[in-house]
Amino acid sequence: MADVTALPAAAAILEKLPKTAVDAAYFQVPTVKDKLTVEAPHGIDVQWLINDNRNKNVLLEGLENLSWRDGNPAIFVAGEANQTKAIKTQIKRKPGYMRKQAYFSGYWKA
């Protein structure tokens, strides 16, 4: 999960995943024009969330609609500080969450 400011980092991570990787990637961008071409394994469902309202946490909404898989997922979340904190709170409650397999970075504030 990443907003437009973290999109390059998240895209680079997706491109390095094994071809057998499965799950979802959510990217928040302000306009359709901000979407990038992302090379992801075929098992990764890339979702583009178009939202120009910095105060609306559409990444959290995406997480709430995500079907959580069994196992211990690798997690990357980066974006606005308060939104990332809210996402982290929800993810920590999910089954299979392991701190050592998760990265959260709220590195800017709205």
PyMOL commands that place a pseudoatom at each C-alpha (Angstrom):
pseudoatom trace, name=CA, resn=MET, resi=1, chain=A, elem=C, hetatm=0, pos=[0.000, 0.000, 0.000]
pseudoatom trace, name=CA, resn=ALA, resi=2, chain=A, elem=C, hetatm=0, pos=[1.375, 3.365, -0.954]
pseudoatom trace, name=CA, resn=ASP, resi=3, chain=A, elem=C, hetatm=0, pos=[0.280, 6.855, -1.778]
pseudoatom trace, name=CA, resn=VAL, resi=4, chain=A, elem=C, hetatm=0, pos=[1.709, 8.737, -4.741]
pseudoatom trace, name=CA, resn=THR, resi=5, chain=A, elem=C, hetatm=0, pos=[4.782, 9.848, -2.767]
pseudoatom trace, name=CA, resn=ALA, resi=6, chain=A, elem=C, hetatm=0, pos=[5.784, 6.235, -2.048]
pseudoatom trace, name=CA, resn=LEU, resi=7, chain=A, elem=C, hetatm=0, pos=[4.784, 4.800, -5.401]
pseudoatom trace, name=CA, resn=PRO, resi=8, chain=A, elem=C, hetatm=0, pos=[8.333, 4.492, -6.807]
pseudoatom trace, name=CA, resn=ALA, resi=9, chain=A, elem=C, hetatm=0, pos=[9.505, 2.508, -3.765]
pseudoatom trace, name=CA, resn=ALA, resi=10, chain=A, elem=C, hetatm=0, pos=[6.440, 0.252, -3.749]
pseudoatom trace, name=CA, resn=ALA, resi=11, chain=A, elem=C, hetatm=0, pos=[6.714, -0.366, -7.492]
pseudoatom trace, name=CA, resn=ALA, resi=12, chain=A, elem=C, hetatm=0, pos=[10.381, -1.338, -7.116]
pseudoatom trace, name=CA, resn=ILE, resi=13, chain=A, elem=C, hetatm=0, pos=[9.447, -3.852, -4.411]
pseudoatom trace, name=CA, resn=LEU, resi=14, chain=A, elem=C, hetatm=0, pos=[6.717, -5.380, -6.575]
pseudoatom trace, name=CA, resn=GLU, resi=15, chain=A, elem=C, hetatm=0, pos=[9.107, -5.758, -9.482]
pseudoatom trace, name=CA, resn=LYS, resi=16, chain=A, elem=C, hetatm=0, pos=[11.494, -7.775, -7.291]
pseudoatom trace, name=CA, resn=LEU, resi=17, chain=A, elem=C, hetatm=0, pos=[8.885, -10.215, -5.970]
pseudoatom trace, name=CA, resn=PRO, resi=18, chain=A, elem=C, hetatm=0, pos=[9.068, -13.858, -7.060]
pseudoatom trace, name=CA, resn=LYS, resi=19, chain=A, elem=C, hetatm=0, pos=[6.941, -14.636, -10.111]
pseudoatom trace, name=CA, resn=THR, resi=20, chain=A, elem=C, hetatm=0, pos=[4.857, -16.937, -7.890]
pseudoatom trace, name=CA, resn=ALA, resi=21, chain=A, elem=C, hetatm=0, pos=[3.871, -14.165, -5.433]
pseudoatom trace, name=CA, resn=VAL, resi=22, chain=A, elem=C, hetatm=0, pos=[0.154, -13.682, -4.818]
pseudoatom trace, name=CA, resn=ASP, resi=23, chain=A, elem=C, hetatm=0, pos=[-1.896, -11.002, -3.083]
pseudoatom trace, name=CA, resn=ALA, resi=24, chain=A, elem=C, hetatm=0, pos=[-2.781, -7.354, -3.657]
pseudoatom trace, name=CA, resn=ALA, resi=25, chain=A, elem=C, hetatm=0, pos=[-1.158, -3.962, -4.034]
pseudoatom trace, name=CA, resn=TYR, resi=26, chain=A, elem=C, hetatm=0, pos=[-3.064, -0.731, -3.470]
pseudoatom trace, name=CA, resn=PHE, resi=27, chain=A, elem=C, hetatm=0, pos=[-1.808, 2.578, -4.812]
pseudoatom trace, name=CA, resn=GLN, resi=28, chain=A, elem=C, hetatm=0, pos=[-3.434, 5.931, -4.088]
pseudoatom trace, name=CA, resn=VAL, resi=29, chain=A, elem=C, hetatm=0, pos=[-2.913, 8.622, -6.693]
pseudoatom trace, name=CA, resn=PRO, resi=30, chain=A, elem=C, hetatm=0, pos=[-4.650, 12.006, -7.095]
pseudoatom trace, name=CA, resn=THR, resi=31, chain=A, elem=C, hetatm=0, pos=[-5.561, 11.539, -10.778]
pseudoatom trace, name=CA, resn=VAL, resi=32, chain=A, elem=C, hetatm=0, pos=[-5.617, 8.820, -13.417]
pseudoatom trace, name=CA, resn=LYS, resi=33, chain=A, elem=C, hetatm=0, pos=[-2.669, 10.602, -15.059]
pseudoatom trace, name=CA, resn=ASP, resi=34, chain=A, elem=C, hetatm=0, pos=[-0.541, 9.828, -11.988]
pseudoatom trace, name=CA, resn=LYS, resi=35, chain=A, elem=C, hetatm=0, pos=[-0.732, 6.064, -12.523]
pseudoatom trace, name=CA, resn=LEU, resi=36, chain=A, elem=C, hetatm=0, pos=[2.558, 4.407, -13.445]
pseudoatom trace, name=CA, resn=THR, resi=37, chain=A, elem=C, hetatm=0, pos=[3.299, 1.239, -15.318]
pseudoatom trace, name=CA, resn=VAL, resi=38, chain=A, elem=C, hetatm=0, pos=[4.105, -1.321, -12.652]
pseudoatom trace, name=CA, resn=GLU, resi=39, chain=A, elem=C, hetatm=0, pos=[5.627, -4.705, -13.432]
pseudoatom trace, name=CA, resn=ALA, resi=40, chain=A, elem=C, hetatm=0, pos=[4.143, -7.097, -10.895]
pseudoatom trace, name=CA, resn=PRO, resi=41, chain=A, elem=C, hetatm=0, pos=[3.819, -10.884, -10.806]
pseudoatom trace, name=CA, resn=HIS, resi=42, chain=A, elem=C, hetatm=0, pos=[0.582, -12.132, -12.381]
pseudoatom trace, name=CA, resn=GLY, resi=43, chain=A, elem=C, hetatm=0, pos=[-0.697, -13.219, -8.956]
pseudoatom trace, name=CA, resn=ILE, resi=44, chain=A, elem=C, hetatm=0, pos=[-0.604, -9.653, -7.615]
pseudoatom trace, name=CA, resn=ASP, resi=45, chain=A, elem=C, hetatm=0, pos=[-3.855, -7.744, -8.013]
pseudoatom trace, name=CA, resn=VAL, resi=46, chain=A, elem=C, hetatm=0, pos=[-2.815, -4.106, -8.508]
pseudoatom trace, name=CA, resn=GLN, resi=47, chain=A, elem=C, hetatm=0, pos=[-5.555, -1.671, -7.496]
pseudoatom trace, name=CA, resn=TRP, resi=48, chain=A, elem=C, hetatm=0, pos=[-5.389, 2.039, -8.328]
pseudoatom trace, name=CA, resn=LEU, resi=49, chain=A, elem=C, hetatm=0, pos=[-7.367, 4.233, -5.931]
pseudoatom trace, name=CA, resn=ILE, resi=50, chain=A, elem=C, hetatm=0, pos=[-7.977, 7.649, -7.441]
pseudoatom trace, name=CA, resn=ASN, resi=51, chain=A, elem=C, hetatm=0, pos=[-8.346, 10.276, -4.722]
pseudoatom trace, name=CA, resn=ASP, resi=52, chain=A, elem=C, hetatm=0, pos=[-7.283, 13.908, -4.671]
pseudoatom trace, name=CA, resn=ASN, resi=53, chain=A, elem=C, hetatm=0, pos=[-8.526, 14.493, -1.090]
pseudoatom trace, name=CA, resn=ARG, resi=54, chain=A, elem=C, hetatm=0, pos=[-5.480, 14.204, 1.197]
pseudoatom trace, name=CA, resn=ASN, resi=55, chain=A, elem=C, hetatm=0, pos=[-7.745, 13.903, 4.240]
pseudoatom trace, name=CA, resn=LYS, resi=56, chain=A, elem=C, hetatm=0, pos=[-9.573, 10.801, 2.997]
pseudoatom trace, name=CA, resn=ASN, resi=57, chain=A, elem=C, hetatm=0, pos=[-7.828, 7.506, 3.767]
pseudoatom trace, name=CA, resn=VAL, resi=58, chain=A, elem=C, hetatm=0, pos=[-8.757, 5.459, 0.704]
pseudoatom trace, name=CA, resn=LEU, resi=59, chain=A, elem=C, hetatm=0, pos=[-5.887, 3.042, 1.387]
pseudoatom trace, name=CA, resn=LEU, resi=60, chain=A, elem=C, hetatm=0, pos=[-7.544, 2.140, 4.698]
pseudoatom trace, name=CA, resn=GLU, resi=61, chain=A, elem=C, hetatm=0, pos=[-10.830, 1.657, 2.846]
pseudoatom trace, name=CA, resn=GLY, resi=62, chain=A, elem=C, hetatm=0, pos=[-9.028, -0.641, 0.418]
pseudoatom trace, name=CA, resn=LEU, resi=63, chain=A, elem=C, hetatm=0, pos=[-7.632, -2.649, 3.323]
pseudoatom trace, name=CA, resn=GLU, resi=64, chain=A, elem=C, hetatm=0, pos=[-11.105, -3.006, 4.828]
pseudoatom trace, name=CA, resn=ASN, resi=65, chain=A, elem=C, hetatm=0, pos=[-12.337, -4.485, 1.529]
pseudoatom trace, name=CA, resn=LEU, resi=66, chain=A, elem=C, hetatm=0, pos=[-9.372, -6.840, 1.107]
pseudoatom trace, name=CA, resn=SER, resi=67, chain=A, elem=C, hetatm=0, pos=[-9.910, -10.581, 1.517]
pseudoatom trace, name=CA, resn=TRP, resi=68, chain=A, elem=C, hetatm=0, pos=[-7.137, -11.475, 3.955]
pseudoatom trace, name=CA, resn=ARG, resi=69, chain=A, elem=C, hetatm=0, pos=[-5.241, -14.620, 2.969]
pseudoatom trace, name=CA, resn=ASP, resi=70, chain=A, elem=C, hetatm=0, pos=[-4.002, -17.354, 5.265]
pseudoatom trace, name=CA, resn=GLY, resi=71, chain=A, elem=C, hetatm=0, pos=[-0.310, -17.296, 6.118]
pseudoatom trace, name=CA, resn=ASN, resi=72, chain=A, elem=C, hetatm=0, pos=[2.168, -14.620, 7.083]
pseudoatom trace, name=CA, resn=PRO, resi=73, chain=A, elem=C, hetatm=0, pos=[2.181, -11.844, 4.490]
pseudoatom trace, name=CA, resn=ALA, resi=74, chain=A, elem=C, hetatm=0, pos=[5.002, -9.456, 3.725]
pseudoatom trace, name=CA, resn=ILE, resi=75, chain=A, elem=C, hetatm=0, pos=[3.583, -5.963, 4.193]
pseudoatom trace, name=CA, resn=PHE, resi=76, chain=A, elem=C, hetatm=0, pos=[4.733, -2.565, 2.906]
pseudoatom trace, name=CA, resn=VAL, resi=77, chain=A, elem=C, hetatm=0, pos=[2.770, 0.583, 3.761]
pseudoatom trace, name=CA, resn=ALA, resi=78, chain=A, elem=C, hetatm=0, pos=[4.046, 4.080, 3.121]
pseudoatom trace, name=CA, resn=GLY, resi=79, chain=A, elem=C, hetatm=0, pos=[2.426, 7.475, 2.871]
pseudoatom trace, name=CA, resn=GLU, resi=80, chain=A, elem=C, hetatm=0, pos=[0.901, 10.231, 4.984]
pseudoatom trace, name=CA, resn=ALA, resi=81, chain=A, elem=C, hetatm=0, pos=[1.735, 9.755, 8.688]
pseudoatom trace, name=CA, resn=ASN, resi=82, chain=A, elem=C, hetatm=0, pos=[-1.747, 9.665, 10.241]
pseudoatom trace, name=CA, resn=GLN, resi=83, chain=A, elem=C, hetatm=0, pos=[-3.170, 7.512, 7.472]
pseudoatom trace, name=CA, resn=THR, resi=84, chain=A, elem=C, hetatm=0, pos=[-0.284, 5.054, 7.725]
pseudoatom trace, name=CA, resn=LYS, resi=85, chain=A, elem=C, hetatm=0, pos=[-0.778, 4.855, 11.493]
pseudoatom trace, name=CA, resn=ALA, resi=86, chain=A, elem=C, hetatm=0, pos=[-4.478, 4.002, 11.047]
pseudoatom trace, name=CA, resn=ILE, resi=87, chain=A, elem=C, hetatm=0, pos=[-3.613, 1.324, 8.482]
pseudoatom trace, name=CA, resn=LYS, resi=88, chain=A, elem=C, hetatm=0, pos=[-0.961, -0.141, 10.779]
pseudoatom trace, name=CA, resn=THR, resi=89, chain=A, elem=C, hetatm=0, pos=[-3.472, -0.368, 13.626]
pseudoatom trace, name=CA, resn=GLN, resi=90, chain=A, elem=C, hetatm=0, pos=[-5.830, -2.391, 11.436]
pseudoatom trace, name=CA, resn=ILE, resi=91, chain=A, elem=C, hetatm=0, pos=[-3.148, -4.637, 9.950]
pseudoatom trace, name=CA, resn=LYS, resi=92, chain=A, elem=C, hetatm=0, pos=[-1.759, -5.540, 13.377]
pseudoatom trace, name=CA, resn=ARG, resi=93, chain=A, elem=C, hetatm=0, pos=[-5.151, -7.108, 14.169]
pseudoatom trace, name=CA, resn=LYS, resi=94, chain=A, elem=C, hetatm=0, pos=[-5.125, -9.342, 11.089]
pseudoatom trace, name=CA, resn=PRO, resi=95, chain=A, elem=C, hetatm=0, pos=[-4.393, -13.062, 11.400]
pseudoatom trace, name=CA, resn=GLY, resi=96, chain=A, elem=C, hetatm=0, pos=[-0.846, -13.982, 10.457]
pseudoatom trace, name=CA, resn=TYR, resi=97, chain=A, elem=C, hetatm=0, pos=[0.574, -10.494, 11.041]
pseudoatom trace, name=CA, resn=MET, resi=98, chain=A, elem=C, hetatm=0, pos=[4.261, -10.668, 11.932]
pseudoatom trace, name=CA, resn=ARG, resi=99, chain=A, elem=C, hetatm=0, pos=[6.112, -7.485, 12.851]
pseudoatom trace, name=CA, resn=LYS, resi=100, chain=A, elem=C, hetatm=0, pos=[9.346, -8.705, 11.281]
pseudoatom trace, name=CA, resn=GLN, resi=101, chain=A, elem=C, hetatm=0, pos=[7.589, -9.039, 7.903]
pseudoatom trace, name=CA, resn=ALA, resi=102, chain=A, elem=C, hetatm=0, pos=[6.043, -5.575, 7.957]
pseudoatom trace, name=CA, resn=TYR, resi=103, chain=A, elem=C, hetatm=0, pos=[7.308, -2.114, 7.038]
pseudoatom trace, name=CA, resn=PHE, resi=104, chain=A, elem=C, hetatm=0, pos=[5.310, 1.023, 7.831]
pseudoatom trace, name=CA, resn=SER, resi=105, chain=A, elem=C, hetatm=0, pos=[6.513, 4.532, 7.018]
pseudoatom trace, name=CA, resn=GLY, resi=106, chain=A, elem=C, hetatm=0, pos=[4.439, 7.632, 7.594]
pseudoatom trace, name=CA, resn=TYR, resi=107, chain=A, elem=C, hetatm=0, pos=[6.925, 10.155, 6.348]
pseudoatom trace, name=CA, resn=TRP, resi=108, chain=A, elem=C, hetatm=0, pos=[4.839, 13.233, 5.607]
pseudoatom trace, name=CA, resn=LYS, resi=109, chain=A, elem=C, hetatm=0, pos=[1.913, 15.006, 7.278]
pseudoatom trace, name=CA, resn=ALA, resi=110, chain=A, elem=C, hetatm=0, pos=[-1.173, 16.524, 5.683]
for i in range(1, 110): cmd.bond("trace and resi %d" % i, "trace and resi %d" % (i + 1))
show_as sticks, trace
zoom trace
